Amino acid sequence: MGYSLDFGWLADATGAIARGAAMTILLIAVTTLAGTFLSILGAAGRRNGPLLLKRAIGVYVEIIRNTPFLVQLFFIFFGLPSIGVRLDPLLAAMLAMTLNMAAYTIEIVGAGLDAVPHGQTEAALALGLRLRQVFVKIVLPQALKVIFPALTSQIIIMMLESAVVSQIAVRELTYEADMLQARTFRAFETYFVVTMVYLVLSMGLRRLLVSGGRRALGAGVS
């Protein structure tokens, strides 16, 4: 028995797909900003902080990198209420995605920091700059230029992993797709369309990041 394709429902579903895509974009925008900021702090603390802080960051990185993202999400959304911490689905999703991304990008940022010659820090300190000024103005910009391709890839991966948050009823793209196929019973067409939307989002986000990186960090970003 042949399967007959039917995309007639798509015109009425455009609004739901657009809302889901907008929520996915919001999630990755918040995650990118918060996760990158935390990873910079974490990488700096892991290299220059006190021993207790270094160990705490190391434990956090190992826990996140060696457990499934879905379990982390469920722990935050379903587990924390057991001790009186209740988060709405969107906030729980943002927190889980941020903590997950930060754990991975701490290693990426750390590699970039290690790539900057230590002599530059010593020279800047000898000129009278404070350690914080040296890090922000000299070391970090060079490190970001080195790691930008890897950081871009990690952001794309995190955007694709955001589909998991549909499991706690965050109305992002995959959630809207689930609702559409449940109403239309056109699973093939629904997930084909949504796959194409994810592809466009991924390619568009990569181009946006590369273009923005070139302007912000200068030549050498690709």
TORKOL-4160 file (C-alpha; in steps of 0.2 Angstrom, whole numbers, padded with zeros to 4 digits, m for minus):
222
<pt num="1" X="0000" Y="0000" Z="0000"/>
<pt num="2" X="0008" Y="0016" Z="m0006"/>
<pt num="3" X="0010" Y="0032" Z="0006"/>
<pt num="4" X="0002" Y="0048" Z="m0001"/>
<pt num="5" X="0011" Y="0064" Z="0004"/>
<pt num="6" X="0000" Y="0078" Z="0011"/>
<pt num="7" X="0006" Y="0095" Z="0015"/>
<pt num="8" X="m0011" Y="0103" Z="0015"/>
<pt num="9" X="m0011" Y="0106" Z="0034"/>
<pt num="10" X="0006" Y="0116" Z="0033"/>
<pt num="11" X="m0003" Y="0132" Z="0029"/>
<pt num="12" X="m0013" Y="0132" Z="0046"/>
<pt num="13" X="0003" Y="0125" Z="0055"/>
<pt num="14" X="0015" Y="0139" Z="0050"/>
<pt num="15" X="0011" Y="0150" Z="0065"/>
<pt num="16" X="0014" Y="0135" Z="0077"/>
<pt num="17" X="0031" Y="0131" Z="0069"/>
<pt num="18" X="0036" Y="0149" Z="0069"/>
<pt num="19" X="0032" Y="0150" Z="0087"/>
<pt num="20" X="0042" Y="0135" Z="0091"/>
<pt num="21" X="0057" Y="0141" Z="0081"/>
<pt num="22" X="0056" Y="0158" Z="0090"/>
<pt num="23" X="0057" Y="0149" Z="0107"/>
<pt num="24" X="0071" Y="0138" Z="0101"/>
<pt num="25" X="0080" Y="0154" Z="0096"/>
<pt num="26" X="0077" Y="0162" Z="0113"/>
<pt num="27" X="0083" Y="0147" Z="0122"/>
<pt num="28" X="0100" Y="0146" Z="0113"/>
<pt num="29" X="0102" Y="0165" Z="0114"/>
<pt num="30" X="0100" Y="0165" Z="0133"/>
<pt num="31" X="0111" Y="0149" Z="0134"/>
<pt num="32" X="0125" Y="0156" Z="0123"/>
<pt num="33" X="0126" Y="0172" Z="0133"/>
<pt num="34" X="0125" Y="0164" Z="0150"/>
<pt num="35" X="0135" Y="0148" Z="0146"/>
<pt num="36" X="0149" Y="0157" Z="0138"/>
<pt num="37" X="0150" Y="0169" Z="0153"/>
<pt num="38" X="0150" Y="0155" Z="0165"/>
<pt num="39" X="0163" Y="0146" Z="0155"/>
<pt num="40" X="0175" Y="0160" Z="0155"/>
<pt num="41" X="0173" Y="0162" Z="0174"/>
<pt num="42" X="0175" Y="0143" Z="0176"/>
<pt num="43" X="0191" Y="0142" Z="0165"/>
<pt num="44" X="0199" Y="0157" Z="0174"/>
<pt num="45" X="0195" Y="0150" Z="0191"/>
<pt num="46" X="0201" Y="0133" Z="0186"/>
<pt num="47" X="0218" Y="0140" Z="0182"/>
<pt num="48" X="0220" Y="0154" Z="0194"/>
<pt num="49" X="0208" Y="0151" Z="0208"/>
<pt num="50" X="0211" Y="0143" Z="0225"/>
<pt num="51" X="0213" Y="0124" Z="0226"/>
<pt num="52" X="0195" Y="0122" Z="0233"/>
<pt num="53" X="0188" Y="0131" Z="0219"/>
<pt num="54" X="0198" Y="0122" Z="0206"/>
<pt num="55" X="0192" Y="0105" Z="0213"/>
<pt num="56" X="0174" Y="0111" Z="0214"/>
<pt num="57" X="0174" Y="0117" Z="0195"/>
<pt num="58" X="0183" Y="0100" Z="0191"/>
<pt num="59" X="0169" Y="0090" Z="0199"/>
<pt num="60" X="0156" Y="0100" Z="0191"/>
<pt num="61" X="0163" Y="0098" Z="0174"/>
<pt num="62" X="0165" Y="0079" Z="0176"/>
<pt num="63" X="0147" Y="0077" Z="0182"/>
<pt num="64" X="0140" Y="0086" Z="0168"/>
<pt num="65" X="0151" Y="0079" Z="0154"/>
<pt num="66" X="0148" Y="0061" Z="0160"/>
<pt num="67" X="0129" Y="0061" Z="0163"/>
<pt num="68" X="0115" Y="0063" Z="0150"/>
<pt num="69" X="0108" Y="0080" Z="0147"/>
<pt num="70" X="0090" Y="0073" Z="0148"/>
<pt num="71" X="0094" Y="0066" Z="0166"/>
<pt num="72" X="0101" Y="0084" Z="0171"/>
<pt num="73" X="0085" Y="0092" Z="0164"/>
<pt num="74" X="0074" Y="0080" Z="0174"/>
<pt num="75" X="0084" Y="0082" Z="0190"/>
<pt num="76" X="0082" Y="0101" Z="0189"/>
<pt num="77" X="0063" Y="0101" Z="0184"/>
<pt num="78" X="0057" Y="0085" Z="0193"/>
<pt num="79" X="0070" Y="0082" Z="0207"/>
<pt num="80" X="0073" Y="0100" Z="0214"/>
<pt num="81" X="0055" Y="0102" Z="0219"/>
<pt num="82" X="0057" Y="0088" Z="0231"/>
<pt num="83" X="0068" Y="0100" Z="0241"/>
<pt num="84" X="0057" Y="0115" Z="0239"/>
<pt num="85" X="0065" Y="0122" Z="0223"/>
<pt num="86" X="0052" Y="0124" Z="0210"/>
<pt num="87" X="0055" Y="0131" Z="0192"/>
<pt num="88" X="0044" Y="0134" Z="0178"/>
<pt num="89" X="0048" Y="0123" Z="0162"/>
<pt num="90" X="0056" Y="0138" Z="0153"/>
<pt num="91" X="0067" Y="0143" Z="0167"/>
<pt num="92" X="0072" Y="0125" Z="0171"/>
<pt num="93" X="0076" Y="0122" Z="0152"/>
<pt num="94" X="0087" Y="0138" Z="0152"/>
<pt num="95" X="0096" Y="0133" Z="0168"/>
<pt num="96" X="0099" Y="0115" Z="0162"/>
<pt num="97" X="0105" Y="0121" Z="0145"/>
<pt num="98" X="0116" Y="0134" Z="0152"/>
<pt num="99" X="0125" Y="0122" Z="0165"/>
<pt num="100" X="0127" Y="0109" Z="0152"/>
<pt num="101" X="0135" Y="0121" Z="0139"/>
<pt num="102" X="0146" Y="0129" Z="0152"/>
<pt num="103" X="0153" Y="0113" Z="0157"/>
<pt num="104" X="0159" Y="0109" Z="0139"/>
<pt num="105" X="0165" Y="0126" Z="0135"/>
<pt num="106" X="0175" Y="0128" Z="0151"/>
<pt num="107" X="0187" Y="0115" Z="0143"/>
<pt num="108" X="0186" Y="0124" Z="0126"/>
<pt num="109" X="0190" Y="0141" Z="0134"/>
<pt num="110" X="0203" Y="0134" Z="0145"/>
<pt num="111" X="0212" Y="0127" Z="0129"/>
<pt num="112" X="0212" Y="0145" Z="0122"/>
<pt num="113" X="0219" Y="0152" Z="0138"/>
<pt num="114" X="0233" Y="0140" Z="0138"/>
<pt num="115" X="0237" Y="0144" Z="0120"/>
<pt num="116" X="0241" Y="0162" Z="0124"/>
<pt num="117" X="0260" Y="0164" Z="0128"/>
<pt num="118" X="0262" Y="0167" Z="0147"/>
<pt num="119" X="0276" Y="0179" Z="0143"/>
<pt num="120" X="0262" Y="0192" Z="0137"/>
<pt num="121" X="0255" Y="0191" Z="0154"/>
<pt num="122" X="0271" Y="0194" Z="0163"/>
<pt num="123" X="0275" Y="0209" Z="0151"/>
<pt num="124" X="0258" Y="0217" Z="0154"/>
<pt num="125" X="0260" Y="0215" Z="0173"/>
<pt num="126" X="0278" Y="0222" Z="0172"/>
<pt num="127" X="0270" Y="0238" Z="0163"/>
<pt num="128" X="0259" Y="0240" Z="0178"/>
<pt num="129" X="0242" Y="0232" Z="0173"/>
<pt num="130" X="0232" Y="0223" Z="0185"/>
<pt num="131" X="0229" Y="0204" Z="0183"/>
<pt num="132" X="0211" Y="0207" Z="0179"/>
<pt num="133" X="0215" Y="0220" Z="0166"/>
<pt num="134" X="0228" Y="0208" Z="0158"/>
<pt num="135" X="0215" Y="0194" Z="0157"/>
<pt num="136" X="0201" Y="0205" Z="0150"/>
<pt num="137" X="0211" Y="0215" Z="0138"/>
<pt num="138" X="0225" Y="0204" Z="0133"/>
<pt num="139" X="0223" Y="0186" Z="0136"/>
<pt num="140" X="0204" Y="0183" Z="0134"/>
<pt num="141" X="0203" Y="0192" Z="0116"/>
<pt num="142" X="0217" Y="0181" Z="0110"/>
<pt num="143" X="0210" Y="0165" Z="0118"/>
<pt num="144" X="0192" Y="0168" Z="0110"/>
<pt num="145" X="0200" Y="0170" Z="0093"/>
<pt num="146" X="0208" Y="0154" Z="0094"/>
<pt num="147" X="0193" Y="0144" Z="0101"/>
<pt num="148" X="0180" Y="0153" Z="0091"/>
<pt num="149" X="0177" Y="0138" Z="0078"/>
<pt num="150" X="0175" Y="0126" Z="0092"/>
<pt num="151" X="0164" Y="0137" Z="0102"/>
<pt num="152" X="0153" Y="0140" Z="0087"/>
<pt num="153" X="0151" Y="0121" Z="0085"/>
<pt num="154" X="0147" Y="0119" Z="0103"/>
<pt num="155" X="0133" Y="0132" Z="0102"/>
<pt num="156" X="0126" Y="0123" Z="0087"/>
<pt num="157" X="0126" Y="0107" Z="0096"/>
<pt num="158" X="0117" Y="0115" Z="0111"/>
<pt num="159" X="0104" Y="0122" Z="0099"/>
<pt num="160" X="0100" Y="0105" Z="0092"/>
<pt num="161" X="0100" Y="0097" Z="0110"/>
<pt num="162" X="0087" Y="0110" Z="0115"/>
<pt num="163" X="0074" Y="0098" Z="0107"/>
<pt num="164" X="0076" Y="0088" Z="0123"/>
<pt num="165" X="0067" Y="0101" Z="0133"/>
<pt num="166" X="0051" Y="0097" Z="0124"/>
<pt num="167" X="0050" Y="0083" Z="0137"/>
<pt num="168" X="0045" Y="0095" Z="0151"/>
<pt num="169" X="0033" Y="0104" Z="0140"/>
<pt num="170" X="0043" Y="0119" Z="0134"/>
<pt num="171" X="0034" Y="0125" Z="0118"/>
<pt num="172" X="0050" Y="0125" Z="0107"/>
<pt num="173" X="0051" Y="0118" Z="0089"/>
<pt num="174" X="0050" Y="0099" Z="0093"/>
<pt num="175" X="0036" Y="0101" Z="0105"/>
<pt num="176" X="0026" Y="0110" Z="0092"/>
<pt num="177" X="0030" Y="0096" Z="0080"/>
<pt num="178" X="0024" Y="0083" Z="0092"/>
<pt num="179" X="0008" Y="0093" Z="0094"/>
<pt num="180" X="0005" Y="0095" Z="0075"/>
<pt num="181" X="0008" Y="0076" Z="0071"/>
<pt num="182" X="m0004" Y="0071" Z="0085"/>
<pt num="183" X="m0017" Y="0082" Z="0077"/>
<pt num="184" X="m0014" Y="0079" Z="0059"/>
<pt num="185" X="m0007" Y="0061" Z="0060"/>
<pt num="186" X="0005" Y="0066" Z="0047"/>
<pt num="187" X="0021" Y="0061" Z="0056"/>
<pt num="188" X="0032" Y="0059" Z="0040"/>
<pt num="189" X="0028" Y="0077" Z="0033"/>
<pt num="190" X="0028" Y="0085" Z="0050"/>
<pt num="191" X="0045" Y="0079" Z="0055"/>
<pt num="192" X="0052" Y="0082" Z="0038"/>
<pt num="193" X="0047" Y="0100" Z="0038"/>
<pt num="194" X="0054" Y="0102" Z="0056"/>
<pt num="195" X="0070" Y="0094" Z="0051"/>
<pt num="196" X="0072" Y="0107" Z="0037"/>
<pt num="197" X="0068" Y="0121" Z="0049"/>
<pt num="198" X="0082" Y="0114" Z="0061"/>
<pt num="199" X="0094" Y="0114" Z="0046"/>
<pt num="200" X="0090" Y="0132" Z="0041"/>
<pt num="201" X="0092" Y="0137" Z="0060"/>
<pt num="202" X="0108" Y="0128" Z="0061"/>
<pt num="203" X="0116" Y="0135" Z="0045"/>
<pt num="204" X="0109" Y="0153" Z="0049"/>
<pt num="205" X="0116" Y="0153" Z="0066"/>
<pt num="206" X="0133" Y="0147" Z="0060"/>
<pt num="207" X="0134" Y="0161" Z="0047"/>
<pt num="208" X="0128" Y="0174" Z="0060"/>
<pt num="209" X="0141" Y="0168" Z="0073"/>
<pt num="210" X="0155" Y="0168" Z="0060"/>
<pt num="211" X="0150" Y="0185" Z="0053"/>
<pt num="212" X="0149" Y="0192" Z="0071"/>
<pt num="213" X="0165" Y="0184" Z="0076"/>
<pt num="214" X="0174" Y="0192" Z="0062"/>
<pt num="215" X="0168" Y="0209" Z="0066"/>
<pt num="216" X="0171" Y="0207" Z="0085"/>
<pt num="217" X="0187" Y="0197" Z="0085"/>
<pt num="218" X="0195" Y="0202" Z="0069"/>
<pt num="219" X="0203" Y="0192" Z="0055"/>
<pt num="220" X="0207" Y="0174" Z="0058"/>
<pt num="221" X="0189" Y="0169" Z="0063"/>
<pt num="222" X="0181" Y="0156" Z="0052"/>
